[in-house]
Amino acid sequence: MPEEAAASVARAASTSFSDHLGRHHPDLLASRSRVDFPAQGAGPALAPHATTIVSLTFAGGVLMAGDRRATMGNVIASRHIEKVFPADMFSVLGIAGTAGIALDLTRLFQVELEHYEKIEGTRMSLDGKANRLAAMVRQNLPMALQGLAVVPLFAGYDTSRREGRLFSFDVTGGRYEEQEHHSVGSGSAFARGSLKKLWKPNLDEASAVQVAVEALYDAADDDSATGGPDVVRELWPVVYTVNSAGTRRIPDRDLETTARNVIASRSIAGREA
Protein backbone atom coordinates (compact mmCIF):
# COMPACT_ATOMS: atom_id res chain seq x y z
CA MET A 1 0.00 0.00 0.00
CA PRO A 2 2.72 2.56 0.80
CA GLU A 3 4.25 1.89 -2.63
CA GLU A 4 0.87 2.40 -4.33
CA ALA A 5 0.38 5.68 -2.44
CA ALA A 6 3.84 6.89 -3.41
CA ALA A 7 3.16 6.04 -7.04
CA SER A 8 -0.15 7.92 -6.87
CA VAL A 9 1.57 11.00 -5.44
CA ALA A 10 4.26 10.82 -8.14
CA ARG A 11 1.62 10.70 -10.86
CA ALA A 12 -0.25 13.62 -9.32
CA ALA A 13 2.94 15.70 -9.22
CA SER A 14 3.89 14.98 -12.84
CA THR A 15 5.37 17.97 -14.61
CA SER A 16 3.81 16.87 -17.91
CA PHE A 17 0.43 18.39 -18.66
CA SER A 18 -0.07 16.09 -21.67
CA ASP A 19 0.51 13.07 -19.40
CA HIS A 20 -2.17 14.47 -17.09
CA LEU A 21 -4.61 14.73 -20.01
CA GLY A 22 -3.67 11.23 -21.16
CA ARG A 23 -4.59 9.82 -17.72
CA HIS A 24 -7.74 11.79 -17.03
CA HIS A 25 -9.06 13.10 -20.37
CA PRO A 26 -7.48 11.06 -23.19
CA ASP A 27 -10.29 12.12 -25.52
CA LEU A 28 -8.85 15.65 -25.54
CA LEU A 29 -5.62 14.47 -27.16
CA ALA A 30 -5.77 14.35 -30.95
CA SER A 31 -3.00 11.74 -30.89
CA ARG A 32 -5.34 9.26 -29.17
CA SER A 33 -7.98 9.60 -31.87
CA ARG A 34 -8.50 7.58 -35.00
CA VAL A 35 -10.15 8.94 -38.11
CA ASP A 36 -11.81 6.62 -40.61
CA PHE A 37 -11.74 8.34 -43.98
CA PRO A 38 -14.48 7.54 -46.51
CA ALA A 39 -11.95 7.04 -49.31
CA GLN A 40 -8.22 6.49 -49.55
CA GLY A 41 -6.47 9.84 -49.07
CA ALA A 42 -9.75 11.80 -48.90
CA GLY A 43 -9.24 13.11 -45.37
CA PRO A 44 -5.66 14.35 -45.74
CA ALA A 45 -6.54 16.02 -49.06
CA LEU A 46 -9.37 17.97 -47.39
CA ALA A 47 -7.35 19.04 -44.37
CA PRO A 48 -5.67 22.46 -44.64
CA HIS A 49 -1.88 22.23 -44.56
CA ALA A 50 0.59 24.81 -43.30
CA THR A 51 3.70 25.09 -45.39
CA THR A 52 7.11 26.76 -45.30
CA ILE A 53 8.98 27.75 -42.11
CA VAL A 54 12.58 29.03 -41.99
CA SER A 55 14.87 29.57 -39.03
CA LEU A 56 18.40 30.92 -38.71
CA THR A 57 20.84 32.01 -36.06
CA PHE A 58 22.23 35.53 -35.83
CA ALA A 59 24.57 37.34 -33.45
CA GLY A 60 23.06 36.92 -30.00
CA GLY A 61 19.96 34.94 -30.92
CA VAL A 62 17.82 33.01 -33.35
CA LEU A 63 15.01 33.93 -35.77
CA MET A 64 12.02 32.03 -37.12
CA ALA A 65 9.69 33.06 -39.95
CA GLY A 66 6.73 31.58 -41.78
CA ASP A 67 4.62 32.52 -44.78
CA ARG A 68 0.87 33.10 -44.44
CA ARG A 69 -0.62 30.52 -46.83
CA ALA A 70 -2.45 27.27 -46.01
CA THR A 71 -3.48 24.94 -48.82
CA MET A 72 -6.09 22.21 -49.22
CA GLY A 73 -5.09 20.12 -52.19
CA ASN A 74 -4.75 22.58 -55.07
CA VAL A 75 -6.91 25.20 -53.32
CA ILE A 76 -5.68 28.07 -51.13
CA ALA A 77 -7.47 27.40 -47.84
CA SER A 78 -6.21 30.55 -46.12
CA ARG A 79 -4.01 33.54 -46.89
CA HIS A 80 -3.93 34.72 -43.29
CA ILE A 81 -2.77 31.71 -41.25
CA GLU A 82 0.01 32.24 -38.72
CA LYS A 83 2.53 29.41 -38.39
CA VAL A 84 5.08 30.78 -35.92
CA PHE A 85 4.25 31.19 -32.22
CA PRO A 86 6.09 31.97 -29.00
CA ALA A 87 6.30 28.75 -26.95
CA ASP A 88 7.42 30.67 -23.87
CA MET A 89 9.59 33.70 -23.09
CA PHE A 90 12.75 32.22 -24.64
CA SER A 91 11.54 29.91 -27.41
CA VAL A 92 9.41 29.85 -30.56
CA LEU A 93 7.66 27.11 -32.50
CA GLY A 94 6.92 26.91 -36.22
CA ILE A 95 4.42 24.46 -37.67
CA ALA A 96 4.26 22.62 -40.98
CA GLY A 97 1.84 19.86 -41.89
CA THR A 98 -1.83 19.38 -41.02
CA ALA A 99 -2.82 22.80 -39.75
CA GLY A 100 -5.56 21.86 -37.26
CA ILE A 101 -3.49 19.22 -35.47
CA ALA A 102 -0.41 21.46 -35.56
CA LEU A 103 -2.29 24.33 -33.89
CA ASP A 104 -3.59 21.96 -31.20
CA LEU A 105 -0.06 20.66 -30.61
CA THR A 106 1.23 24.24 -30.36
CA ARG A 107 -1.36 25.20 -27.74
CA LEU A 108 -0.71 22.02 -25.75
CA PHE A 109 3.04 22.62 -25.87
CA GLN A 110 2.60 26.17 -24.59
CA VAL A 111 0.50 24.88 -21.68
CA GLU A 112 3.03 22.08 -21.11
CA LEU A 113 5.86 24.57 -20.58
CA GLU A 114 3.72 26.82 -18.38
CA HIS A 115 2.60 23.81 -16.31
CA TYR A 116 6.20 22.68 -15.80
CA GLU A 117 7.25 26.15 -14.67
CA LYS A 118 4.43 26.30 -12.13
CA ILE A 119 5.12 22.82 -10.75
CA GLU A 120 8.93 23.10 -10.63
CA GLY A 121 9.24 26.81 -9.93
CA THR A 122 11.80 27.18 -12.70
CA ARG A 123 11.86 27.32 -16.49
CA MET A 124 12.61 24.12 -18.41
CA SER A 125 15.98 23.98 -20.17
CA LEU A 126 16.02 24.42 -23.95
CA ASP A 127 17.09 20.80 -24.43
CA GLY A 128 14.27 19.73 -22.13
CA LYS A 129 11.75 21.71 -24.20
CA ALA A 130 13.01 20.12 -27.42
CA ASN A 131 12.80 16.64 -25.88
CA ARG A 132 9.27 17.27 -24.59
CA LEU A 133 8.17 18.49 -28.04
CA ALA A 134 9.71 15.41 -29.64
CA ALA A 135 7.63 13.20 -27.33
CA MET A 136 4.47 15.08 -28.30
CA VAL A 137 5.22 14.69 -32.02
CA ARG A 138 5.80 10.97 -31.44
CA GLN A 139 2.37 10.71 -29.81
CA ASN A 140 0.84 11.92 -33.10
CA LEU A 141 2.40 9.07 -35.10
CA PRO A 142 -0.90 7.13 -35.50
CA MET A 143 -2.44 10.21 -37.14
CA ALA A 144 0.70 10.79 -39.22
CA LEU A 145 0.39 7.27 -40.61
CA GLN A 146 -3.11 8.24 -41.76
CA GLY A 147 -1.68 11.21 -43.65
CA LEU A 148 -2.21 13.85 -40.94
CA ALA A 149 1.41 14.59 -40.10
CA VAL A 150 2.81 17.49 -38.09
CA VAL A 151 6.47 18.48 -38.50
CA PRO A 152 7.45 21.43 -36.27
CA LEU A 153 10.57 23.55 -36.17
CA PHE A 154 11.69 24.71 -32.73
CA ALA A 155 14.16 27.43 -31.79
CA GLY A 156 15.13 29.34 -28.70
CA TYR A 157 17.75 31.20 -26.74
CA ASP A 158 19.77 28.92 -24.47
CA THR A 159 20.24 31.00 -21.30
CA SER A 160 22.99 28.70 -20.00
CA ARG A 161 25.02 28.65 -23.23
CA ARG A 162 24.02 32.22 -24.14
CA GLU A 163 23.30 31.46 -27.78
CA GLY A 164 20.44 30.78 -30.15
CA ARG A 165 19.78 27.15 -31.08
CA LEU A 166 17.33 25.42 -33.40
CA PHE A 167 15.88 21.91 -33.66
CA SER A 168 14.07 19.96 -36.36
CA PHE A 169 11.91 16.85 -35.96
CA ASP A 170 10.55 13.99 -38.05
CA VAL A 171 7.08 12.41 -37.80
CA THR A 172 8.36 9.65 -35.49
CA GLY A 173 9.54 12.21 -32.93
CA GLY A 174 13.19 12.13 -33.94
CA ARG A 175 14.92 15.30 -32.71
CA TYR A 176 17.85 16.86 -34.52
CA GLU A 177 19.80 19.96 -33.61
CA GLU A 178 20.50 22.03 -36.71
CA GLN A 179 23.43 24.36 -37.22
CA GLU A 180 23.22 27.88 -38.65
CA HIS A 181 19.82 27.59 -40.40
CA HIS A 182 17.06 25.19 -41.43
CA SER A 183 13.65 25.07 -43.10
CA VAL A 184 10.65 22.72 -43.16
CA GLY A 185 7.51 22.43 -45.25
CA SER A 186 6.68 22.09 -48.93
CA GLY A 187 8.91 24.97 -49.99
CA SER A 188 11.78 24.03 -47.70
CA ALA A 189 14.12 22.83 -50.46
CA PHE A 190 13.94 26.18 -52.23
CA ALA A 191 14.16 28.16 -48.98
CA ARG A 192 17.16 26.13 -47.85
CA GLY A 193 19.00 26.85 -51.09
CA SER A 194 18.40 30.55 -50.53
CA LEU A 195 19.55 30.35 -46.90
CA LYS A 196 22.79 28.66 -47.94
CA LYS A 197 23.64 31.58 -50.18
CA LEU A 198 22.45 34.43 -47.96
CA TRP A 199 23.28 33.35 -44.40
CA LYS A 200 26.63 34.31 -42.89
CA PRO A 201 28.03 34.16 -39.35
CA ASN A 202 27.21 36.98 -36.92
CA LEU A 203 24.38 38.57 -38.89
CA ASP A 204 22.72 41.41 -37.04
CA GLU A 205 18.97 41.18 -36.39
CA ALA A 206 17.92 43.40 -39.30
CA SER A 207 20.07 41.42 -41.75
CA ALA A 208 18.67 38.14 -40.40
CA VAL A 209 15.12 39.38 -41.03
CA GLN A 210 16.14 40.32 -44.58
CA VAL A 211 17.57 36.83 -45.17
CA ALA A 212 14.43 35.12 -43.82
CA VAL A 213 12.06 37.21 -45.95
CA GLU A 214 14.17 36.62 -49.04
CA ALA A 215 14.29 32.86 -48.38
CA LEU A 216 10.49 32.75 -48.10
CA TYR A 217 10.23 34.81 -51.30
CA ASP A 218 12.41 32.27 -53.12
CA ALA A 219 10.32 29.40 -51.75
CA ALA A 220 7.09 31.08 -52.93
CA ASP A 221 8.62 31.63 -56.36
CA ASP A 222 8.91 27.86 -56.94
CA ASP A 223 6.38 26.29 -54.56
CA SER A 224 2.69 26.99 -55.15
CA ALA A 225 1.81 26.07 -51.53
CA THR A 226 4.02 28.85 -50.15
CA GLY A 227 2.66 32.38 -50.15
CA GLY A 228 4.92 35.30 -50.98
CA PRO A 229 4.53 38.88 -49.70
CA ASP A 230 1.03 40.08 -50.67
CA VAL A 231 1.27 43.81 -51.39
CA VAL A 232 -2.40 44.02 -52.45
CA ARG A 233 -3.75 42.61 -49.17
CA GLU A 234 -0.75 43.94 -47.21
CA LEU A 235 0.07 40.50 -45.82
CA TRP A 236 3.64 39.88 -44.72
CA PRO A 237 5.42 36.88 -43.18
CA VAL A 238 5.24 36.24 -39.45
CA VAL A 239 8.74 36.70 -38.00
CA TYR A 240 9.94 36.22 -34.42
CA THR A 241 13.39 36.77 -32.95
CA VAL A 242 14.63 35.34 -29.65
CA ASN A 243 17.62 36.62 -27.71
CA SER A 244 18.62 37.27 -24.10
CA ALA A 245 15.74 39.75 -23.77
CA GLY A 246 13.16 37.13 -24.80
CA THR A 247 10.90 36.66 -27.83
CA ARG A 248 9.89 39.56 -30.04
CA ARG A 249 7.57 39.68 -33.01
CA ILE A 250 8.89 41.87 -35.82
CA PRO A 251 6.29 44.58 -36.55
CA ASP A 252 4.42 44.44 -39.86
CA ARG A 253 5.64 47.92 -40.82
CA ASP A 254 9.24 46.69 -40.69
CA LEU A 255 8.38 43.54 -42.64
CA GLU A 256 6.56 45.59 -45.26
CA THR A 257 9.67 47.70 -45.83
CA THR A 258 11.88 44.61 -46.05
CA ALA A 259 9.47 42.74 -48.37
CA ARG A 260 9.07 45.71 -50.70
CA ASN A 261 12.85 46.08 -50.87
CA VAL A 262 13.20 42.40 -51.82
CA ILE A 263 10.53 42.74 -54.52
CA ALA A 264 12.12 45.93 -55.85
CA SER A 265 15.60 44.39 -55.99
CA ARG A 266 14.27 41.39 -57.91
CA SER A 267 12.39 43.65 -60.32
CA ILE A 268 15.50 45.74 -60.99
CA ALA A 269 17.58 42.61 -61.50
CA GLY A 270 14.97 41.32 -63.94
CA ARG A 271 14.99 44.50 -66.01
CA GLU A 272 18.78 44.66 -66.12
CA ALA A 273 18.98 41.04 -67.28
C-alpha angles and dihedrals in degrees: 000000000000089000091051091049092049091050090050091052091048091052092048091052095049113141091213115093092189089055088053091053091046091056100041108020109019090159089070092063114087089204090066093055130092124207121204108206119208092228136016108281094356096119099048091046091055096046115094112244128209114219140189125026125172130191133182140170123241135178106305100359152009135269133209128190137177136186121240103239129107120185135202107198105305093340126094102238095184139000094191106054118132116218103176121072138170108253092192137324095300106030142056134201129210122196132212126171131037102014101210095050091042092054091049090050090049093052092046091049091051090052090044092058093044091049092051092050092051094047097043099032091228138076118264116250118255091248089050091052091050091049092048091050090049090055091051092050089050090054088060093057095106089057092043089056087056090055098265099113128166120201113180132190116216129195137166149151113271104219093195096049093032095224142100117259134183135202135196128199140199127219092265091059096260109160122210128180110222126208125226099340145351142177137202135191137056094310095042096108092057093042091049092053089053092047091052090057100039105036120091133168119277098014113175118237096261092050091048090054089050091052093049094049091047092049090052089047090054091048091051090049091063105022118065092201092061118080120219126208108304107214093176095057092028093235117156133179121277108246129182129182125198125198139140090300092057134248122337131183113221108238118249092238090061092045091049090055092047094046093048090050090052091049092047093049091051091048092051091047089051094052093046091051 
